[in-house]
Amino acid sequence: MFINFLFGMDPSTLTGFTFFVVNMALLASALFFWIERDNVNPKWKTSLTVSGLVTFIAAVHYFYMRGTDGVETVAIRYIDWLITVPLLMVELYIVLLAVTNVSSSVFKKLLAFTTLMLVFGYLGETEAMGFSHMTGFIASCVFWLLALREIWSGEANEANAGSSNAAGQYAYTTLRKIITFGWIIYPLGYALGYFGGGVNMDTVNQVYNLADFINKILPGVIVWAAARMDTK
């Protein structure tokens, strides 16, 4: 009955429903991560604090996006991403830092790649500065792939391989999979919304909302699980 209810909605109503669900899930997750930071090994507290910040900041932006439309929603969403995506990179770096030695250059490279990924994504979606939807899409994907190369075969991967901490390795390898397979939902939403013969913002927002639900909450859950593994 619930599935029939969902599919019986008109697109704009379904979009609003997904905004509300993700908003509430992000708020609940932020509260959970901040409460649980006092129940784990101290070296994991910063990671859980960052997880709470990611979900809380996103929840605030979702509150505003629920009442907007079109270009304004895109702008608010990218403001959210320009804050929370770098924080997710900070979290990945902090996970490594908690269990092994890692150079600050790892964070700088991941921060640069993901920031440029977002900048070109925004230029493509808004067709600003002469960028087309396709040009922005391709440029954004290039920098995402560069970030993936770093975490799969670059200095970040080498630092993780040198760690003997099972919880840290679990957190890093799982976060790496989320950045690879979870983040692929974003270009899918972009392609479905902009390359289907006209712009369909309901499709874009519904897929992006699903992506945020997975990619902002799940990393925090993984960090929490790793922290519990490493807590005596």
N, C-alpha and C positions, 0 to 999 in steps of 0.2 A: 504494500500500500504506500509506503514511504517513497519508494522508487517511482511509482506511478504519479505520486504527488509532485515529485521533482520534475519529471519529464512533462507533466501537464502544465508547468509554468510557462509563461511567455518569457522570451530571452532576457528582457530587462529585469523582470522579477527574480529570475534565477540568478542573475548577476548580483542583484542586491542581497539575495539570500546568502550567496557565497561570501560576499564582503562581510556580512554580519557574523557568520560562523567562524571565519578565519580571524576576525577581530577578537572574538571572545576566546578562541583557542590561544591566540598570542598572549592575551592578558593573563590567562590561567597559567600558561607556561612560564611567563616571567616571574609570577608569584612563586611557583613551585621551585624554580632554579634558585631564587634568592633565599628561600627558606632552607633548601637542602645544602647550601654552601657551608652551613655550620655543622653538617653531619658527615663531612668528608675530610680526608687528609688535607692539611693546610696548603700544600703545594698545588692543589686543584681548585682552591677557592677563587682565584682570579679567573680561571676558565669559566666557572659557573657564574661568576659576576658578569662576565662578558656575554654569556648565553642569555642571561636575564636582560641585559641591556639591548641585545639584538631584538628579542621578542617584544620588549616593552616599547622601544622606539618604533618598531613596525606597527604595533597595535595603535599607537597614537596617530600614525599616518593613515591607518585604515579607518579610524574614526572620521577623519576629514574626507577621505576618498569616498566613503559611503554616501556623502551628500553632494558629490561633484559629478561632472560628466565631461567626456571628450578630452580636449587638450589639457584642461585643468587637472584631470585625473592622471594623465600621463606625467605631468610635471611633478605632482605630489609623489607619485610612485617612484620616480627617479631620484627625488630628494631623499626618500626613504632608502633606496638602494645605495646611493652615494655615501650614506652613513653606515648602514648595516652590512653591506658587502665587505668594506674594509675591516669592520669589526670581526667578521667571520674569518678574514685572513689573519687578524690579530689573534683570534682564538686558535687557529691552526698553529701559529707560531708559538703561542704560549704553551700549548700541549707539548710541542717539541722541547721547549725551554724547561718545562717541568721535569723532564726525564732524561735529557741529554744536552750536550753542547751544540749550539746552532748559531750560525752567523746572522747578524742583523741584515745582511744583504738578501737573505731569503725573504724576509718580510718586505723589504723595499721592492724587490722584483714582483712579488705577488701583489703588493699594493698598486704598483704602476700598471701591471697588466690588467687587473680587474677594474681599475679606475678608467683606463682607456676603453675597455670593453663597454662600460656603462656610458661613457661620453659619446662614443660612436653609435651605440644603440639608441640613445636619446635623439641624436641628430638625424638618424634614419627614421625613427617613428614620427618625428615632427617635421621632417623634410626641411630642416633649417640649414643655413649656410650652403645651399646648393646640393645637399645630400639627398639622394633618392632613398626610398625604402630599401631597395636591394643593396645599394652601396653601404649604407649604415649597417645593414644586417651582416654583410660579408666582413667588413672591418671589425665589427664587434666580435664575430666568431673567431677571427684570427687571433685576437688578444686573449680570448678564452682558451684557445688551443695552446697558446704560449704558457698560460698559467698551468694548464694540465701537464705540459711537458716538464715544467719545474717540479711539480709535486709527484710525478711518476718516475722521472729519470734524472732530475736535476739535483741541486745541492740539498733541497728539502728532503728528498727521498734518501740521499746518502746519510743525512743526519738521523733519520728515523731508523735506517738499517743498522746504524752504529749503537742504537739504544738496546739495552737488555731488559728494559721495563715492559712487561707483558701488557699492562693496562695502557701505557702510552702508545705502544705499537698498535693495539686494538683501536684506540681512539683515532690515531693518524690514518691507518689504512681504511677505516670506515668513513671518516670525514672525506678522504680522497675519493672514495666511491660516490659519496653524495655530490661532491663538486663535479664529478664526471657525469653520472647518470641522472642525478636529481636536477642538476642545472640544465640538462638538455630539454627540459620541459619549457624553459623560457624561449629559446629559439623556435620551438614548435609552436608556441602561442603566437609569436611574432609572425611566423610563416602563415599560419592558419588565418590570422586576422588581416594581414596586409597583402598576401599574394593570391587571394582567391577571387580576384575580379572585383575590386572595391574594398573599402575598409570596413571591417566588422568589429567594432569595439567591444560588443558583448562577448564575442569569442575570445578576443585578446584578454579581457579582464577576467573571464572565468578561468582560463588556462593559467594566467599569471597568479590568480588567487590560489589555485591548486599548488602551483610551484612554490609560492611563499609558505603555504601551510607545511609542505614537506621540507623545504630547504632552510627555513628559519627555526622550526621547532625541533626537527629530528637531530640536527647537529648538537643541540643542547642536551637532548636525551642521551646521545652517544657519549658525550663528555661526562654527564652525570653517571652513566653506567660504568665508564672507565674509572671514574673517581671512587665509586663504591668498590670496585675490584681492588683498588690500591689502598683501601682504608682498612686498617686492622681493628 
